[in-house]
Amino acid sequence: MTAPQLPIDPYNVIITGVGGQGNVLASRLMGRMLVAQDYYVTIGETFGASQRGGSVMSHLRISTRSAWSPQIPHGRAHMVIAIEPSEAFRVLAVYGNAEIQVIWNTRPIHPVSVITGQAVYPSLEEIAQGLNELSAQNWPLEATSQAQTMGNPILGNIMMVGALSAVSDLPLGSDIFEETINEMMPPAKVPINLQAFSWGRAALT
């Protein structure tokens, strides 16, 4: 099987959020889905000061031609998946460009500095306005809110992957997701993950 050509090669994706949101699982899931279709995928990950609650960023570089360095060059990201909305700005400040696209979760996680009153967290309106100014296109997604109704907030990461499958040219459809999630998850967890992916995909279709 030959991997379908990409409109941009390599195609560079950054998944960003904070510890405990499932960023790393999302990046590895996407990597396996694409490798199964004969793409070259390299993944680089950076972690903040604390494992849970610190910034987490995963770089995915996807190509039909060869493996690339796991770190995306500054100003060269094509898609950002922000599981924590304000983290999108941290990415855009370094990796943004005029053509970048962003999918962002609308549920913030306030850092300690905000909780203690030492800093102010932007409103969702301010986040939306900022992303409109800094990206070519962006899509808000109520992923955490929907995941909570399904009984597990961390399913928001799977919903974000589902949303990406609806708006990008990457071949991340339902069939390859089901095949991959069956390989990665115990059987009891597969149905809820399929439901989460389908919700994310439908939300942006």
N, C-alpha and C positions, 0 to 999 in steps of 0.2 A: 504494500500500500504506500502510495506517495502522498505526503501531506499537501492539502490544498494551499496554494500560494496566499500570502498575506499582503494586504494593501501597503503595509509598511513592514520592512524586514531589516533588523529585528523589531518586533512590537514590544514596547516596554510598559509594563503595568506595575504600579505600586499599590500595595494594600497597607493601609495605615490605621492605627487605633491605639488602644492602650492594653496593657497586659490583662489577660483574663477574658478578652473578647473573641478569641479564636482566630486571630490573624494568621498564625502559623499554620493551623489546620487548613484554612482557606487557601493559602498559597500552595501547600503541598497537594491538596485536592486538585486544584487547577493544573498543577504541574503533571500529576499522574494522568489526568484526563487528556492532556495534550501530548504527552510522551506516548500514550497508547495509540495515538494517531500519527506517529512518526515525526513529530516536531522535536526540535532541540529546545530544551528548556533549562535555563540556569536560574537558580534562586539564591539571593543574598538576603540576609536578615540582620537587622540591628535592634537592640533592646535598650530601653531606658534604664534609669538607676534602680528601679525595683521591678521584680518579675511580674507582680500583679499591680497594676495601676500606673506603671511607667510607659512611656511611648514605645511602640513596637512598629517597625516598618519592614515589609517584605518587598524585595525587588524581584520581578519575574521578567526575564528576557527570552522572548519566544521567536524562533526562527525556523525556516525550512532549509537553511544552508549550512549552519555550523553552530557550535556552542560559543557563546559570548561571555565576556567578563560578567560576573554576577552583580556588579555595581553599575547602575544606570548613570551615564554622564550627566552632569548638571545641565538643566534646561532641555532634557531629552526624553522625558516621560510622555506617554501618549494617553494613558488612562490611569486615574486614581480611584481607588475604592476606599472611602473613608468610613470605617466602622464607627469611629468617634468623629463627629463633624468638625470640631475645631482643629483636629490634627491635619485636616486637608490643607490648611494654610501653611503649616510647617513644611509640608511637601512642596506646595506650589512656590514657596519662597526660594527653593533650591532647584527644583526639577521642572517648574512650570514653563510654559511657552504659549504662544498665541493659539495653538491648535489643541491644547490639552482638554480632555473631557474628565468629568468627575461624577461618580455616583456616591452620594453621602447619606448616611443614616441620620435621622432627625433627632435621635435621643442622645443628649450630651452626658458625659461622665465628668463631674466637676472635680478638679484636682484639689489637693489639700489647701493650696494657697487661696482658692476661691471659697472653700468651705470655711476657712478661718478669717475671711474678710480681707486678706492681703492682696487679692487680685479680683478683677471683675470678668465674668464669663460673658461673651457676646450673646445677644439674643438670637433666636433662630432667624428673625428678619435680617439682622445684621450679617449673619453667616450667609444667608441666601444672597443678599446684595453683594457681599464680597466675592462669592463664588461666581456670580453673574459677571462681575468685572474682571475676574482673573482666569476664567475658563471660556473655551469656545462653546461648550455645552455642559450642562450639569443636570442631574436628576436627583431630587430628594426622595428618600424611601423611609417609610415608617417601619423599619425592620424590627427594631427592638420591641416596639409596642405590639406588633403582630406576633413576634416570637413569644412574648409573655402570655398572650392568649392561648398559645399552644403548649404552655407549661414550662418553657425553658428559654430564657433570654439569649443564651449563647447561640441559638439557632439563627440569630440575626446574621451571622457570618455566612451561613449557607444561603440565606435569602439574598445577600449581596452578590454572591456568585451567580445565583439564578437571574438576578437583574442584569448582571454583566452579559449573560448569555443572550439576553433579549436585544441589547443595544450595540454590541460590538461585532466585528467580523470574525472573532475567534470561534472555532467550532466547539462550543461548550453546550451542546444540546442535551435534551432530557435523556436520550438513550445512553450516551457515553457517561453522563452523570450517574445514572442508575447502575451501570456496569461498575464504575469506579467506587461508588459508595458501598456497594456490596463487597468489594475487596477490602475496604478500609474500616468498616464498621461491623460490630456484632449484629446478627440478624434482627434482634429485637429493636435496634435503633434505626434500621433502614427505613421503615415506613414514615416516621416523623421527619427524617431528613429529606425524603422524596417530596413530602408535603411542603416543607420549607422552601426547597428549590423551586417547586412549581409556583408557589405564591410569589416569590421574587421575580420569576420569569414573567408571570402574568401581569405583575404590577407595572412593568415598563413595556409591555407589548402593545 
